[in-house]
Amino acid sequence: FPWASKLSDEAWEKASEEAFAQLAKENDFMILPGCAQIDRLQRSGPAELSNALLVGLVCLIFAIERFPGVSLQTRVVLDQFDFCANTLFSLDYLARWWSRGLRIDYALSPAMVFDLVSVLPFLLSPLVPEFQGV
């Protein structure tokens, strides 16, 4: 909101809640607890930047793991970072879906399907051993 910097924190919070309620009404989704706050947080500059940096980190981990001669200890550390990043991506996916009232049509939107395909191997890895390390 371009006018947000001129409002007090309380007024900005109220305006943000009202805008989210209008969005929910226009898109016909139920407002679940914390939806507006999740939506506002995920659309913030720091959240967008951290997501971009996390994607870059995962790409870097993927590239480093493919180098010949990477030690087992280094691979273990990289796998731990990869696990944490995939956990964050999965939580982000679920939070975005929650912020839209858990609507199936939102989960089937192109961006959400793309993200689901990205995190599905991680989510299924405990059940399907072939997905471990993908």
DSSP file with accessible surface (Angstrom, degrees, kcal/mol):
  #  RESIDUE AA STRUCTURE BP1 BP2  ACC     N-H-->O    O-->H-N    N-H-->O    O-->H-N    TCO  KAPPA ALPHA  PHI   PSI    X-CA   Y-CA   Z-CA
    1    1 A F    >         0   0  114      0, 0.0     3,-1.5     0, 0.0     4,-0.3   0.000 360.0 360.0 360.0 119.3    0.0    0.0    0.0
    2    2 A P  T 3   +     0   0  124      0, 0.0     3,-0.4     0, 0.0     4,-0.1   0.800 360.0  49.7 -64.6 -25.8    1.7    3.3   -1.1
    3    3 A W  T >  S+     0   0  109      1,-0.2     3,-1.5     2,-0.1     4,-0.3   0.495  83.2  96.3 -89.3  -2.3   -0.1    5.2    1.7
    4    4 A A  G X  S+     0   0   18     -3,-1.5     3,-1.5     1,-0.3    -1,-0.2   0.829  73.4  62.7 -61.7 -33.3    0.9    2.8    4.4
    5    5 A S  G 3  S+     0   0  108     -3,-0.4    -1,-0.3    -4,-0.3    -2,-0.1   0.741 100.0  55.6 -67.4 -18.3    4.0    4.7    5.5
    6    6 A K  G <  S+     0   0  177     -3,-1.5     2,-0.3    -4,-0.1    -1,-0.3   0.521  97.1  80.9 -90.2  -5.6    1.7    7.6    6.5
    7    7 A L  S <  S-     0   0   65     -3,-1.5     2,-0.0    -4,-0.3     0, 0.0  -0.695  84.1-110.2-101.4 154.1   -0.4    5.5    8.8
    8    8 A S     >  -     0   0   75     -2,-0.3     4,-3.0     1,-0.1     5,-0.2  -0.307  38.7-104.0 -69.5 164.5    0.2    4.4   12.4
    9    9 A D  H  > S+     0   0  146      1,-0.2     4,-2.5     2,-0.2     5,-0.2   0.909 122.9  48.7 -57.8 -42.1    0.9    0.7   12.9
   10   10 A E  H  > S+     0   0  168      2,-0.2     4,-2.3     1,-0.2    -1,-0.2   0.922 113.3  45.7 -66.3 -43.1   -2.5    0.2   14.3
   11   11 A A  H  > S+     0   0   39      2,-0.2     4,-2.7     1,-0.2    -2,-0.2   0.898 113.1  50.4 -67.2 -39.4   -4.2    2.0   11.4
   12   12 A W  H  X S+     0   0   68     -4,-3.0     4,-2.6     2,-0.2    -2,-0.2   0.918 109.5  51.2 -65.0 -41.2   -2.1    0.2    8.9
   13   13 A E  H  X S+     0   0   70     -4,-2.5     4,-2.5    -5,-0.2    -2,-0.2   0.931 111.8  47.1 -59.9 -45.1   -3.0   -3.2   10.5
   14   14 A K  H  X S+     0   0  131     -4,-2.3     4,-2.4     2,-0.2    -2,-0.2   0.923 112.9  48.1 -64.4 -44.6   -6.7   -2.3   10.3
   15   15 A A  H  X S+     0   0   20     -4,-2.7     4,-2.4     1,-0.2    -1,-0.2   0.899 112.1  50.5 -63.2 -39.1   -6.4   -1.2    6.6
   16   16 A S  H  X S+     0   0    9     -4,-2.6     4,-2.3     2,-0.2    -2,-0.2   0.912 110.1  49.3 -65.2 -43.0   -4.5   -4.3    5.8
   17   17 A E  H  X S+     0   0   67     -4,-2.5     4,-2.5     2,-0.2    -2,-0.2   0.912 111.8  49.3 -62.8 -41.5   -7.1   -6.5    7.4
   18   18 A E  H  X S+     0   0  108     -4,-2.4     4,-2.2     2,-0.2    -2,-0.2   0.905 110.5  49.8 -66.2 -40.3   -9.9   -4.7    5.6
   19   19 A A  H  X S+     0   0   40     -4,-2.4     4,-2.2     2,-0.2    -1,-0.2   0.904 111.9  48.6 -64.8 -39.3   -8.1   -5.1    2.2
   20   20 A F  H  X S+     0   0    9     -4,-2.3     4,-2.7     2,-0.2    -2,-0.2   0.904 108.9  52.8 -67.9 -39.6   -7.6   -8.8    2.9
   21   21 A A  H  X S+     0   0   45     -4,-2.5     4,-2.3     1,-0.2    -2,-0.2   0.905 109.7  49.6 -61.3 -39.0  -11.3   -9.2    3.8
   22   22 A Q  H  X S+     0   0   94     -4,-2.2     4,-2.8     2,-0.2    -2,-0.2   0.914 110.0  50.4 -65.4 -42.6  -12.2   -7.6    0.5
   23   23 A L  H  X S+     0   0   44     -4,-2.2     4,-2.2     2,-0.2    -2,-0.2   0.924 110.5  49.9 -59.9 -43.6   -9.8   -9.9   -1.3
   24   24 A A  H  X>S+     0   0    4     -4,-2.7     5,-2.0     1,-0.2     4,-0.5   0.906 112.3  47.7 -63.0 -40.7  -11.4  -12.9    0.4
   25   25 A K  H ><5S+     0   0  163     -4,-2.3     3,-0.8     3,-0.2    -2,-0.2   0.937 112.8  47.6 -66.5 -45.3  -14.9  -11.7   -0.5
   26   26 A E  H 3<5S+     0   0  130     -4,-2.8    -1,-0.2     1,-0.2    -2,-0.2   0.841 120.5  37.8 -64.2 -35.5  -13.9  -11.0   -4.2
   27   27 A N  H 3<5S-     0   0   84     -4,-2.2    -1,-0.2    -5,-0.2    -2,-0.2   0.321 107.7-125.7-101.0   5.0  -12.3  -14.5   -4.5
   28   28 A D  T <<5 +     0   0  125     -3,-0.8     2,-0.4    -4,-0.5    -3,-0.2   0.910  57.4 141.5  54.4  54.5  -14.8  -16.3   -2.4
   29   29 A F      < -     0   0   17     -5,-2.0     2,-0.2    -6,-0.1    -1,-0.2  -0.958  53.3-110.3-126.4 150.5  -12.5  -17.9    0.2
   30   30 A M        -     0   0  125     -2,-0.4     2,-0.8    71,-0.3    73,-0.1  -0.539  28.3-125.2 -74.6 138.0  -13.0  -18.4    3.9
   31   31 A I        -     0   0   87     -2,-0.2    68,-0.1    69,-0.1     3,-0.1  -0.774  30.8-165.6 -87.4 111.6  -10.8  -16.3    6.2
   32   32 A L    >   -     0   0   23     -2,-0.8     3,-2.2    66,-0.4     4,-0.3  -0.554  38.9 -71.3 -90.9 161.6   -8.9  -18.7    8.5
   33   33 A P  T 3  S+     0   0  104      0, 0.0    -1,-0.1     0, 0.0    65,-0.0  -0.267 120.0   6.6 -55.9 129.5   -7.1  -17.7   11.6
   34   34 A G  T 3> S+     0   0   33     -3,-0.1     4,-2.6     1,-0.0     5,-0.2   0.431  89.4 126.8  80.8   0.1   -3.9  -15.8   10.8
   35   35 A C  H <> S+     0   0    0     -3,-2.2     4,-2.8     1,-0.2     5,-0.2   0.909  72.7  47.3 -55.8 -50.5   -4.6  -15.6    7.0
   36   36 A A  H  > S+     0   0    3     -4,-0.3     4,-2.6     1,-0.2    -1,-0.2   0.908 113.5  48.2 -62.3 -41.1   -4.2  -11.9    6.7
   37   37 A Q  H  > S+     0   0   80      2,-0.2     4,-2.6     1,-0.2    -1,-0.2   0.906 112.6  48.5 -66.7 -41.0   -1.0  -11.8    8.7
   38   38 A I  H  X S+     0   0   44     -4,-2.6     4,-2.9     2,-0.2     5,-0.2   0.942 112.7  48.3 -62.5 -46.9    0.4  -14.7    6.7
   39   39 A D  H  X S+     0   0   21     -4,-2.8     4,-1.6    -5,-0.2    -2,-0.2   0.931 113.1  47.3 -60.0 -46.1   -0.5  -13.1    3.4
   40   40 A R  H  < S+     0   0   47     -4,-2.6     4,-0.4    -5,-0.2    -1,-0.2   0.922 113.9  47.9 -63.5 -42.2    1.0   -9.7    4.5
   41   41 A L  H >< S+     0   0  117     -4,-2.6     3,-1.3     1,-0.2     6,-0.4   0.935 111.3  49.6 -64.2 -45.2    4.2  -11.4    5.7
   42   42 A Q  H 3< S+     0   0   24     -4,-2.9    -1,-0.2     1,-0.3    -2,-0.2   0.766 111.2  49.7 -68.5 -24.4    4.6  -13.5    2.5
   43   43 A R  T 3< S+     0   0  150     -4,-1.6    -1,-0.3    -5,-0.2    -2,-0.2   0.449  89.1 110.6 -91.6  -0.3    4.1  -10.4    0.3
   44   44 A S  S <> S-     0   0   37     -3,-1.3     4,-2.3    -4,-0.4     5,-0.2  -0.340  78.9-116.5 -74.2 156.0    6.7   -8.3    2.2
   45   45 A G  H  > S+     0   0   52      1,-0.2     4,-2.7     2,-0.2     5,-0.2   0.919 113.8  51.4 -57.0 -48.6   10.0   -7.3    0.7
   46   46 A P  H  > S+     0   0  101      0, 0.0     4,-2.7     0, 0.0    -1,-0.2   0.894 110.6  49.3 -60.0 -37.0   12.1   -9.3    3.2
   47   47 A A  H  > S+     0   0   17     -6,-0.4     4,-2.4     2,-0.2    -2,-0.2   0.923 111.7  48.1 -67.9 -42.3   10.0  -12.5    2.6
   48   48 A E  H  X S+     0   0  110     -4,-2.3     4,-2.1     2,-0.2    -1,-0.2   0.923 114.1  47.4 -62.4 -43.5   10.4  -12.1   -1.2
   49   49 A L  H  X S+     0   0  108     -4,-2.7     4,-2.7     2,-0.2     5,-0.2   0.929 111.3  49.9 -64.6 -43.9   14.1  -11.6   -0.8
   50   50 A S  H  X S+     0   0   63     -4,-2.7     4,-2.4    -5,-0.2    -2,-0.2   0.894 110.1  51.2 -65.7 -36.5   14.6  -14.5    1.6
   51   51 A N  H  X S+     0   0   44     -4,-2.4     4,-2.4     2,-0.2    -1,-0.2   0.927 111.3  47.8 -63.3 -43.4   12.7  -16.8   -0.8
   52   52 A A  H  X S+     0   0   61     -4,-2.1     4,-2.3     2,-0.2    -2,-0.2   0.920 113.0  47.8 -63.8 -42.9   14.9  -15.7   -3.7
   53   53 A L  H  X S+     0   0  114     -4,-2.7     4,-2.6     2,-0.2    -1,-0.2   0.890 110.4  52.6 -65.3 -37.1   18.0  -16.2   -1.6
   54   54 A L  H  X S+     0   0   28     -4,-2.4     4,-2.5     2,-0.2    -2,-0.2   0.914 108.5  49.6 -66.1 -40.4   16.8  -19.6   -0.5
   55   55 A V  H  X S+     0   0   73     -4,-2.4     4,-2.3     1,-0.2    -2,-0.2   0.932 111.7  49.4 -62.0 -44.3   16.2  -20.7   -4.1
   56   56 A G  H  X S+     0   0   40     -4,-2.3     4,-2.4     1,-0.2    -2,-0.2   0.910 109.8  51.4 -61.0 -40.6   19.7  -19.5   -5.0
   57   57 A L  H  X S+     0   0   67     -4,-2.6     4,-2.8     2,-0.2    -2,-0.2   0.920 109.3  49.7 -63.4 -43.2   21.2  -21.4   -2.0
   58   58 A V  H  X S+     0   0   34     -4,-2.5     4,-2.5     1,-0.2    -1,-0.2   0.913 111.1  49.5 -64.1 -40.1   19.4  -24.6   -3.1
   59   59 A C  H  X S+     0   0   79     -4,-2.3     4,-2.3     2,-0.2    -1,-0.2   0.914 111.6  49.2 -63.8 -41.2   20.7  -24.2   -6.6
   60   60 A L  H  X S+     0   0  100     -4,-2.4     4,-2.9     2,-0.2     5,-0.2   0.921 110.5  50.0 -64.5 -43.0   24.2  -23.7   -5.2
   61   61 A I  H  X S+     0   0    4     -4,-2.8     4,-2.6     1,-0.2    -2,-0.2   0.934 109.9  51.3 -59.9 -45.4   23.9  -26.8   -3.0
   62   62 A F  H  X S+     0   0  122     -4,-2.5     4,-0.7     1,-0.2    -1,-0.2   0.924 112.7  46.0 -58.3 -44.6   22.8  -28.8   -6.0
   63   63 A A  H >< S+     0   0   47     -4,-2.3     3,-0.9     1,-0.2     4,-0.5   0.932 112.7  48.8 -66.3 -44.9   25.8  -27.6   -8.1
   64   64 A I  H >< S+     0   0   51     -4,-2.9     3,-1.5     1,-0.3    -2,-0.2   0.905 106.0  57.3 -63.6 -40.2   28.4  -28.2   -5.3
   65   65 A E  H 3< S+     0   0   23     -4,-2.6    -1,-0.3     1,-0.3    -2,-0.2   0.736 102.4  57.2 -64.5 -19.1   27.1  -31.7   -4.6
   66   66 A R  T << S+     0   0  132     -3,-0.9    -1,-0.3    -4,-0.7    -2,-0.2   0.577  81.8 105.0 -88.3 -10.5   27.8  -32.6   -8.3
   67   67 A F  S X  S-     0   0  122     -3,-1.5     3,-1.1    -4,-0.5     2,-0.1  -0.493  78.2-115.7 -69.0 137.3   31.4  -31.7   -8.1
   68   68 A P  T 3  S+     0   0  124      0, 0.0     3,-0.1     0, 0.0    -1,-0.1  -0.435  96.6  29.9 -69.9 146.2   33.7  -34.7   -8.0
   69   69 A G  T 3  S+     0   0   83      1,-0.3     2,-0.4    -2,-0.1    -2,-0.0   0.547  74.0 152.4  86.2   7.1   35.7  -35.1   -4.9
   70   70 A V    <   -     0   0   27     -3,-1.1    -1,-0.3    -5,-0.1     5,-0.0  -0.581  47.8-118.3 -71.3 127.1   33.3  -33.4   -2.5
   71   71 A S     >  -     0   0   54     -2,-0.4     4,-2.4     1,-0.1     5,-0.2  -0.203  11.7-117.8 -67.7 158.9   33.9  -35.0    0.9
   72   72 A L  H  > S+     0   0  137      1,-0.2     4,-2.3     2,-0.2     5,-0.2   0.894 116.3  54.4 -61.5 -40.7   31.3  -37.0    2.8
   73   73 A Q  H  > S+     0   0  153      1,-0.2     4,-2.0     2,-0.2    -1,-0.2   0.913 108.8  48.3 -61.8 -42.0   31.4  -34.5    5.6
   74   74 A T  H  > S+     0   0   61      1,-0.2     4,-2.8     2,-0.2    -1,-0.2   0.916 110.2  52.0 -64.9 -41.1   30.6  -31.7    3.2
   75   75 A R  H  X S+     0   0   85     -4,-2.4     4,-2.7     1,-0.2    -2,-0.2   0.890 107.5  52.4 -62.2 -39.3   27.8  -33.7    1.6
   76   76 A V  H  X S+     0   0   68     -4,-2.3     4,-2.0     2,-0.2    -1,-0.2   0.938 111.5  46.0 -62.7 -45.4   26.3  -34.2    5.1
   77   77 A V  H  X S+     0   0   62     -4,-2.0     4,-2.2     2,-0.2    -2,-0.2   0.932 113.8  48.7 -63.6 -44.6   26.3  -30.5    5.8
   78   78 A L  H  X S+     0   0   19     -4,-2.8     4,-2.6     1,-0.2    -2,-0.2   0.898 109.6  52.7 -63.4 -38.9   24.9  -29.7    2.4
   79   79 A D  H  X S+     0   0   82     -4,-2.7     4,-2.5     2,-0.2    -1,-0.2   0.874 107.7  51.8 -64.0 -36.4   22.2  -32.3    2.9
   80   80 A Q  H  X S+     0   0  119     -4,-2.0     4,-2.3     2,-0.2    -2,-0.2   0.919 111.1  46.7 -66.6 -42.5   21.2  -30.7    6.2
   81   81 A F  H  X S+     0   0  109     -4,-2.2     4,-2.7     2,-0.2    -2,-0.2   0.918 112.5  50.9 -62.5 -42.6   21.0  -27.2    4.5
   82   82 A D  H  X S+     0   0   33     -4,-2.6     4,-2.7     2,-0.2    -2,-0.2   0.908 109.0  50.9 -62.5 -41.4   18.9  -28.8    1.7
   83   83 A F  H  X S+     0   0  123     -4,-2.5     4,-2.2     2,-0.2    -1,-0.2   0.931 111.5  47.6 -61.5 -45.6   16.6  -30.4    4.3
   84   84 A C  H  X S+     0   0   73     -4,-2.3     4,-2.4     2,-0.2    -2,-0.2   0.918 112.4  49.3 -62.5 -43.5   16.1  -27.1    6.1
   85   85 A A  H  X S+     0   0    0     -4,-2.7     4,-2.7     1,-0.2    -2,-0.2   0.927 111.6  48.5 -63.7 -43.8   15.4  -25.3    2.8
   86   86 A N  H  X S+     0   0   22     -4,-2.7     4,-2.3     2,-0.2    -1,-0.2   0.868 109.7  52.8 -65.3 -34.7   12.9  -27.9    1.7
   87   87 A T  H  X S+     0   0   45     -4,-2.2     4,-2.6    -5,-0.2    -1,-0.2   0.936 110.9  47.2 -63.7 -44.8   11.2  -27.7    5.0
   88   88 A L  H  X S+     0   0   96     -4,-2.4     4,-2.6     1,-0.2    -2,-0.2   0.912 111.6  50.3 -64.2 -42.0   10.9  -23.9    4.6
   89   89 A F  H  X S+     0   0   42     -4,-2.7     4,-2.4     2,-0.2    -1,-0.2   0.908 111.7  48.9 -61.5 -41.1    9.6  -24.3    1.1
   90   90 A S  H  X S+     0   0    7     -4,-2.3     4,-2.6     2,-0.2    -2,-0.2   0.924 112.0  47.5 -65.7 -43.2    7.0  -26.8    2.2
   91   91 A L  H  X S+     0   0  103     -4,-2.6     4,-2.7     2,-0.2    -2,-0.2   0.898 111.4  51.7 -64.4 -39.0    5.9  -24.6    5.1
   92   92 A D  H  X S+     0   0   30     -4,-2.6     4,-2.5     2,-0.2    -2,-0.2   0.927 109.9  49.6 -62.4 -44.7    5.7  -21.6    2.7
   93   93 A Y  H  X S+     0   0   13     -4,-2.4     4,-2.2     1,-0.2    -2,-0.2   0.948 113.5  45.3 -58.6 -50.4    3.5  -23.6    0.3
   94   94 A L  H  X S+     0   0   88     -4,-2.6     4,-2.7     1,-0.2    -2,-0.2   0.889 112.2  51.8 -64.0 -37.7    1.2  -24.7    3.1
   95   95 A A  H  X S+     0   0   26     -4,-2.7     4,-2.6     2,-0.2    -1,-0.2   0.900 109.3  49.9 -67.0 -39.0    1.0  -21.2    4.5
   96   96 A R  H  X S+     0   0   39     -4,-2.5     4,-0.5     2,-0.2    -2,-0.2   0.915 112.8  46.9 -64.8 -40.7    0.1  -19.7    1.1
   97   97 A W  H ><>S+     0   0   60     -4,-2.2     5,-2.2    -5,-0.2     3,-1.1   0.926 112.5  50.0 -66.2 -42.6   -2.7  -22.3    0.7
   98   98 A W  H ><5S+     0   0   87     -4,-2.7     3,-2.0     1,-0.3   -66,-0.4   0.914 104.0  59.2 -59.2 -42.8   -3.9  -21.7    4.2
   99   99 A S  H 3<5S+     0   0    1     -4,-2.6    -1,-0.3     1,-0.3    -2,-0.2   0.645 104.3  52.1 -66.9 -11.5   -4.0  -17.9    3.6
  100  100 A R  T X<5S-     0   0   19     -3,-1.1     3,-1.0    -4,-0.5    -1,-0.3  -0.007 126.3 -98.2-111.2  27.7   -6.4  -18.6    0.7
  101  101 A G  T < 5 -     0   0    9     -3,-2.0   -71,-0.3     1,-0.2    -3,-0.2   0.730  62.2 -77.2  70.5  22.2   -8.8  -20.6    2.9
  102  102 A L  T 3 <S+     0   0   73     -5,-2.2     2,-0.3     1,-0.2    -1,-0.2   0.811  75.4 175.9  56.4  34.5   -7.5  -24.0    1.7
  103  103 A R    <>  -     0   0   64     -3,-1.0     4,-1.9    -6,-0.4    -1,-0.2  -0.522  31.3-144.9 -73.7 132.7   -9.4  -23.7   -1.5
  104  104 A I  H  > S+     0   0  108     -2,-0.3     4,-1.6     1,-0.2    -1,-0.1   0.896  99.6  57.0 -64.2 -40.1   -8.7  -26.5   -4.0
  105  105 A D  H  4 S+     0   0   91      1,-0.2    -1,-0.2     2,-0.2     4,-0.1   0.867 107.4  48.9 -64.2 -31.1   -9.0  -24.2   -7.0
  106  106 A Y  H >4 S+     0   0   63      1,-0.2     3,-1.6     2,-0.2     6,-0.3   0.921 108.8  52.6 -70.9 -40.6   -6.2  -22.1   -5.5
  107  107 A A  H 3< S+     0   0   11     -4,-1.9    -2,-0.2     1,-0.3    -1,-0.2   0.773 109.3  51.7 -64.0 -24.1   -4.1  -25.2   -4.9
  108  108 A L  T 3< S+     0   0  121     -4,-1.6    -1,-0.3    -5,-0.1    -2,-0.2   0.364  82.0 117.1 -95.6   5.7   -4.6  -26.1   -8.5
  109  109 A S  S <> S-     0   0   30     -3,-1.6     4,-2.7    -5,-0.1     5,-0.3  -0.358  81.2-107.5 -68.8 153.4   -3.5  -22.7   -9.9
  110  110 A P  H  > S+     0   0  116      0, 0.0     4,-2.5     0, 0.0     5,-0.2   0.892 117.4  47.9 -53.2 -44.9   -0.3  -22.9  -12.1
  111  111 A A  H  > S+     0   0   62      1,-0.2     4,-2.4     2,-0.2     5,-0.2   0.911 114.1  46.6 -65.0 -40.6    2.0  -21.3   -9.5
  112  112 A M  H  > S+     0   0    1     -6,-0.3     4,-2.6     2,-0.2    -1,-0.2   0.890 112.1  50.2 -70.4 -37.2    0.8  -23.6   -6.7
  113  113 A V  H  X S+     0   0   58     -4,-2.7     4,-2.8     2,-0.2     5,-0.2   0.933 110.7  50.4 -64.4 -43.4    1.0  -26.7   -8.9
  114  114 A F  H  X S+     0   0  143     -4,-2.5     4,-1.7    -5,-0.3    -2,-0.2   0.939 113.0  45.9 -58.7 -46.2    4.6  -25.8   -9.8
  115  115 A D  H  X S+     0   0   45     -4,-2.4     4,-1.9     2,-0.2    -1,-0.2   0.886 111.0  52.7 -66.6 -36.8    5.5  -25.3   -6.2
  116  116 A L  H  X S+     0   0   56     -4,-2.6     4,-2.5     1,-0.2    -2,-0.2   0.935 107.8  50.5 -63.6 -43.4    3.8  -28.6   -5.2
  117  117 A V  H  < S+     0   0   96     -4,-2.8    -1,-0.2     1,-0.2    -2,-0.2   0.875 109.8  53.5 -61.6 -33.0    5.8  -30.5   -7.8
  118  118 A S  H  < S+     0   0   64     -4,-1.7     4,-0.3    -5,-0.2    -1,-0.2   0.875 119.1  31.1 -69.3 -38.0    8.9  -28.8   -6.4
  119  119 A V  H  X S+     0   0    5     -4,-1.9     4,-2.5    -3,-0.1     3,-0.3   0.626  96.6  87.7 -98.4 -12.4    8.3  -29.9   -2.8
  120  120 A L  H  X S+     0   0   67     -4,-2.5     4,-2.7     1,-0.2     5,-0.2   0.894  86.0  52.6 -58.8 -44.0    6.4  -33.2   -3.4
  121  121 A P  H  > S+     0   0   27      0, 0.0     4,-1.1     0, 0.0    -1,-0.2   0.922 112.4  47.1 -57.9 -39.0    9.6  -35.4   -3.6
  122  122 A F  H  4 S+     0   0   36     -4,-0.3     3,-0.4    -3,-0.3    -2,-0.2   0.934 113.7  47.0 -65.3 -45.4   10.7  -34.0   -0.3
  123  123 A L  H  < S+     0   0   73     -4,-2.5    -1,-0.2     1,-0.2     4,-0.2   0.839 117.5  42.9 -67.1 -32.3    7.3  -34.5    1.3
  124  124 A L  H >X S+     0   0   54     -4,-2.7     4,-2.8    -5,-0.2     3,-1.3   0.591  87.2  94.0 -88.8 -11.1    7.0  -38.1   -0.1
  125  125 A S  T 3< S+     0   0   21     -4,-1.1     7,-0.2    -3,-0.4    -1,-0.2   0.831  81.4  54.5 -57.2 -33.5   10.6  -39.1    0.7
  126  126 A P  T 34 S+     0   0   99      0, 0.0    -1,-0.3     0, 0.0    -2,-0.1   0.836 119.3  35.2 -68.4 -24.7    9.7  -40.6    4.1
  127  127 A L  T <4 S+     0   0  136     -3,-1.3    -2,-0.2     1,-0.2    -3,-0.1   0.752 122.9  42.1 -95.8 -29.9    7.1  -42.8    2.4
  128  128 A V    ><  -     0   0   48     -4,-2.8     3,-2.3    -7,-0.2     4,-0.3  -0.900  65.9-163.4-123.6  99.6    8.9  -43.5   -0.9
  129  129 A P  G >  S+     0   0   84      0, 0.0     3,-1.6     0, 0.0    -1,-0.1   0.788  85.9  69.4 -55.8 -27.3   12.6  -44.2   -0.5
  130  130 A E  G 3  S+     0   0  151      1,-0.3    -5,-0.1     3,-0.0    -2,-0.0   0.737  94.3  57.6 -64.5 -21.2   13.3  -43.6   -4.2
  131  131 A F  G X  S+     0   0   72     -3,-2.3     3,-1.9    -7,-0.2    -1,-0.3   0.553  77.8 114.9 -85.8  -8.0   12.6  -39.9   -3.6
  132  132 A Q  T <  S+     0   0  124     -3,-1.6   -10,-0.1    -4,-0.3     0, 0.0  -0.449  84.8  13.3 -67.3 129.4   15.3  -39.5   -0.9
  133  133 A G  T 3         0   0   76      1,-0.3    -1,-0.3    -2,-0.2    -2,-0.1   0.522 360.0 360.0  84.4   7.7   18.0  -37.1   -2.1
  134  134 A V    <         0   0  110     -3,-1.9    -1,-0.3   -13,-0.1    -9,-0.1  -0.621 360.0 360.0 -86.6 360.0   15.9  -35.8   -5.1
